Amino acid sequence: MALKDRCPPRQPGKKSTSKSDDAFELWLKRGLHQLFDDVTKEPVPEELLRLIEEDRKRTK
């Protein structure tokens, strides 16, 4: 059984009901920041920006 089937995602804005949920949320948030903060600080590649602009023009 997949993890997503055993542990359905929490609803956005819904407060956790137990301290273990809060501890997990804190651990997850810190871990994700540690892994991905450097990536989110990188500039968006010019090629990707160009593709986004082209798509915007087509959908208007």
Secondary structure as a PSIPRED ss2 file (coil, helix, strand):
# PSIPRED VFORMAT (PSIPRED V4.0)

   1 M C   1.000  0.000  0.000
   2 A C   1.000  0.000  0.000
   3 L H   0.000  1.000  0.000
   4 K H   0.000  1.000  0.000
   5 D H   0.000  1.000  0.000
   6 R H   0.000  1.000  0.000
   7 C C   1.000  0.000  0.000
   8 P C   1.000  0.000  0.000
   9 P C   1.000  0.000  0.000
  10 R C   1.000  0.000  0.000
  11 Q C   1.000  0.000  0.000
  12 P C   1.000  0.000  0.000
  13 G C   1.000  0.000  0.000
  14 K C   1.000  0.000  0.000
  15 K C   1.000  0.000  0.000
  16 S C   1.000  0.000  0.000
  17 T C   1.000  0.000  0.000
  18 S C   1.000  0.000  0.000
  19 K H   0.000  1.000  0.000
  20 S H   0.000  1.000  0.000
  21 D H   0.000  1.000  0.000
  22 D H   0.000  1.000  0.000
  23 A H   0.000  1.000  0.000
  24 F H   0.000  1.000  0.000
  25 E H   0.000  1.000  0.000
  26 L H   0.000  1.000  0.000
  27 W H   0.000  1.000  0.000
  28 L H   0.000  1.000  0.000
  29 K H   0.000  1.000  0.000
  30 R H   0.000  1.000  0.000
  31 G H   0.000  1.000  0.000
  32 L H   0.000  1.000  0.000
  33 H H   0.000  1.000  0.000
  34 Q H   0.000  1.000  0.000
  35 L H   0.000  1.000  0.000
  36 F H   0.000  1.000  0.000
  37 D H   0.000  1.000  0.000
  38 D H   0.000  1.000  0.000
  39 V H   0.000  1.000  0.000
  40 T H   0.000  1.000  0.000
  41 K C   1.000  0.000  0.000
  42 E C   1.000  0.000  0.000
  43 P C   1.000  0.000  0.000
  44 V C   1.000  0.000  0.000
  45 P C   1.000  0.000  0.000
  46 E H   0.000  1.000  0.000
  47 E H   0.000  1.000  0.000
  48 L H   0.000  1.000  0.000
  49 L H   0.000  1.000  0.000
  50 R H   0.000  1.000  0.000
  51 L H   0.000  1.000  0.000
  52 I H   0.000  1.000  0.000
  53 E H   0.000  1.000  0.000
  54 E H   0.000  1.000  0.000
  55 D H   0.000  1.000  0.000
  56 R H   0.000  1.000  0.000
  57 K H   0.000  1.000  0.000
  58 R H   0.000  1.000  0.000
  59 T H   0.000  1.000  0.000
  60 K C   1.000  0.000  0.000
